[in-house]
Amino acid sequence: MSDLPEPVLVVGTGLLGTSLGLALRRRRIEVLLRDRNREHLRTATGLGAGHAYEGGPVGLVVVAVPPDHVGAEVARALIETDAWVTDVGSVKTAPLRALEDMWGIERYAGGHPMSGSERSGPLAATETMFDGRPWAVTPHKRSSEAATAAVEELARLAGASVVRLTPEEHDEAVARTSHLPHLLSVLVAGRLAGAPADHLALSGQGVRDVTRVAAGDPKLWQQIVAANSAAVAGLLTQVRDQLDVLIDAVTTGDRGSLEEILQLGVAGTQAIPGKHGGPSRPTVSVYVALPDHPGELARLFADAGASGVNIEDVHIDHDPAREMGLVELVVDETRADQLLTSLGRRGWDTHR
Amino acid sequence: MSDLPEPVLVVGTGLLGTSLGLALRRRRIEVLLRDRNREHLRTATGLGAGHAYEGGPVGLVVVAVPPDHVGAEVARALIETDAWVTDVGSVKTAPLRALEDMWGIERYAGGHPMSGSERSGPLAATETMFDGRPWAVTPHKRSSEAATAAVEELARLAGASVVRLTPEEHDEAVARTSHLPHLLSVLVAGRLAGAPADHLALSGQGVRDVTRVAAGDPKLWQQIVAANSAAVAGLLTQVRDQLDVLIDAVTTGDRGSLEEILQLGVAGTQAIPGKHGGPSRPTVSVYVALPDHPGELARLFADAGASGVNIEDVHIDHDPAREMGLVELVVDETRADQLLTSLGRRGWDTHR
C-alpha cells in the first residue's frame, strides 16, 4: 500500500498536472483536480486524470501552474487546507522567497520532475510522462520531514527517481544542466537564421544536435529563465569570460590556450553521468547505411538485437539528395567488433 | 564508365585517404597511395585501398593530410605532376592563399567531404565513409572547369553528393554550421566539468545533445579552428554581442528582449534543411518506455515498421536508477496518431 496522504489535489490541469493525475490513477490513488480554466478541467477529468474538486479535506496539494503563478497557488493551498503542499515548477527559490515567513510553510516542500514535451495542455498528457525520469525534491529550511517524505512518495508513485536537493542547489543545477545549454543552443541557432541555403546545405548531425533544444517554446522559456535569473546570469557571465579567452586565442593564433579550452569541454562531456547512474563507460559508434523507408530500421534492429549487443544510443542522419539514411549505433567499446561482425554477416553495409 | 582521370593518387593514408581509396576501389578505379608514414601506407595497401605509388603519370592527385600540411602537399603535386589536384581539408582559403600565384594553380580545385569519425588512422577507414554525405567542391578563381569537373566526379564516385561553393563561401559555411556549434558546445560542456555529481544527476537529453560534439579530439579541432580563424572569430564576436544582450535581458528582467532572442533561435532551427534537401516538415515525438536489454529495441522497431510509418529520428534516454529506457521516435506530424495506435495495439507503453 501507498504511504501517500490521500486524496491528492492537483491544481492546474495542463500537461504536467493532467499527466500526474493519470500516473497516480494507475496506482488507484484518489486524485482531485482544480483549474480555473473550465475546459482544461473538463478535458482532464474526461481523460480519467481524477475528479473535479468540490471542497473537503485533502492529504497533499500539488501545484502545477505556469512558473509565474506558482508562489500564489502554494500560498493559497497552505491557507485553505492543512495538507502537505508541493509544486512541479522548473525553478525553486524565487517562488519560495515570498512565502518563507508564512504560517504553515513547514507543510511545503518543492519538487521538479525532469519531464516535459514541446507540446502543452491536457490533451498532450500521458500517464507515462514521469516514468524513469529524475524528480528533484527540494525541501527548504523549515520543511517538515513528513512533508518531504510525502513529496518523495508522490514522485516514486508517479514512476520517477527521487533526487533530493536544496532549492538553491536545484536552481544552480538546472541553470547548469538545462537553462545554460538551452540559451547557448539558442545563440548558435540564431546564427543560422538568414544564412544562405547553400551554406546550410553543409549542416551535419553536429549542428542538428547542438541546436535541437533551441526549438522550444519561447514563452515558456522566458518565464523559466526569468525565474532563475541570478543563477543563469552567473553562468552566462562565466561563459562570456571563457568566450573572451576563446576569441583572443582564435584571433592571435594561441593554439595552447585554444587546446586548453577544448580539453575542458572534453572533461565536461565525461562528467555527465552514464546510464543507470554509474560512471560513463567508453562507447564507440558503428555506422550502417540503409535505404530510407519503413521496415529497414526494423530489420536493422532485429539483426542488431540478434547480435546480443545492447544499443546505448541511436542517431539517424539522412542523405540530403538520395533516399538513403545513415544510422549511428552507439555501443559499449568492448562490444563494437561483435556488432560489426554480426551485422556484416547479415549483409549490412557497416563501418566504424 | 567513369570520366575520372585515372590513376588517382591519394597522398596521405589516414582515415580519409584510406577510406577514399576503399570507396574508389568499389568502382574498380585505379588508386595509388603515397604516405611518408610507411606503416600507414602498408596498412592501407593491405586493406585494399590501392597500390603504393612508385612514380609515373597520374590523372588526379587527392591530398589527404592534416590541415597544417595541406598547402605544401598541394604545391608539391602541382610541381611534380601535370594531373588535376584536389584536397579533402576542413578549411579552404588559408591553404590556398600561399599558392594562388603558383604555376599550374588552374589544375587545383579544393574539396571537403562532410564525413569523419572520432577515430583516426587507416584501420578506422571504411569504403562507405562518404556515402550519402555532402562533399563541398570549392573551385577558386583560376580553377579550370575541367579540374572542377574531375573533383566533382571524384566526389560522386566516392558516394557523396556534390555541393559547389567558393573557398570563401565554404569557410563561412563551415564556420557557421560546424566550427561555431563545436566551440559553443565546448563552452557549455566546460561549465559541467567539476560540477557536483548530484547537480549533474539532473542532466536530461537536452544537455547531452548540446554537448555531444564537445567530446571531439582537441588536437584536430585546434588545427581546424586555427586554419579558419577569421570566419570563426567573426561569428564568435557576433555571439558575444548577442550574449551581452542576453545577460542584460536576464539581469534586468527584460522579458521582451529575452523572448526576441529565443524566437531568433527557433527561426534558426527551422532554417536547417530537412531530409532529402526539401523544406523541413513538422514532426512530433512519440515516446515509448521499454526494458533496457538487447532485443527490446528490435521488437519495438519491428512493430513500428509494421505500422507503415517512417521514423525520421530516434533518441534513447536511460533511466539513471532502473533498467529501463525511454525511446523517442520522431515522425511526421500527420503520421503520429497512426504510429501511436499501432504501437498501443501491440502492447507498447506509449505517449506523445
Interface residues (C-beta under 8 A of the other chain):
Chain A: M114 S117 E118 R119 A124 T126 E127 T128 M129 D131 G132 R133 P134 A136 S161 V163 L165 E169 H170 E172 A173 V174 R176 T177 S178 L180 P181 H182 L183 L184 S185 V186 L187 V188 A189 G190 R191 L192 A193 G194 A195 P196 A197 D198 H199 L200 A201 L202 S203 G204 G206 V207 R208 D209 V210 T211 R212 V213 A214 A215 G216 P218 K219 W221 Q222 V225 A226 S229 V232 A233 L235 L236 T237 Q238 V239 R240 Q242 L243 D244 L246 I247 V250 T251 G253 R255 L258 E259 I261 L262 Q263 L264 G265 V266 A267 G268 T269 Q270 A271 I272 P273 K275 H276 G277 V284 S285 Y287 A289 D292 H293 P294 G295 E296 L297 A298 R299 L300 F301 A302 D303 A304 G305 A306 S307 G308 V309 N310 I311 E312 D313 V314 H315 I316 D317 H318 D319 P320 A321 R322 E323 M324 G325 L326 D349 T350 H351 R352
Chain B: M114 S117 E118 R119 A124 T126 E127 T128 M129 D131 G132 R133 P134 A136 S161 V163 L165 E169 H170 E172 A173 V174 R176 T177 S178 L180 P181 H182 L183 L184 S185 V186 L187 V188 A189 G190 R191 L192 A193 G194 A195 P196 A197 D198 H199 L200 A201 L202 S203 G204 G206 V207 R208 D209 V210 T211 R212 V213 A214 A215 G216 P218 K219 W221 Q222 V225 A226 S229 V232 A233 L235 L236 T237 Q238 V239 R240 Q242 L243 D244 L246 I247 V250 T251 G253 R255 L258 E259 I261 L262 Q263 L264 G265 V266 A267 G268 T269 Q270 A271 I272 P273 K275 H276 G277 V284 S285 Y287 A289 D292 H293 P294 G295 E296 L297 A298 R299 L300 F301 A302 D303 A304 G305 A306 S307 G308 V309 N310 I311 E312 D313 V314 H315 I316 D317 H318 D319 P320 A321 R322 E323 M324 G325 L326 D349 T350 H351 R352
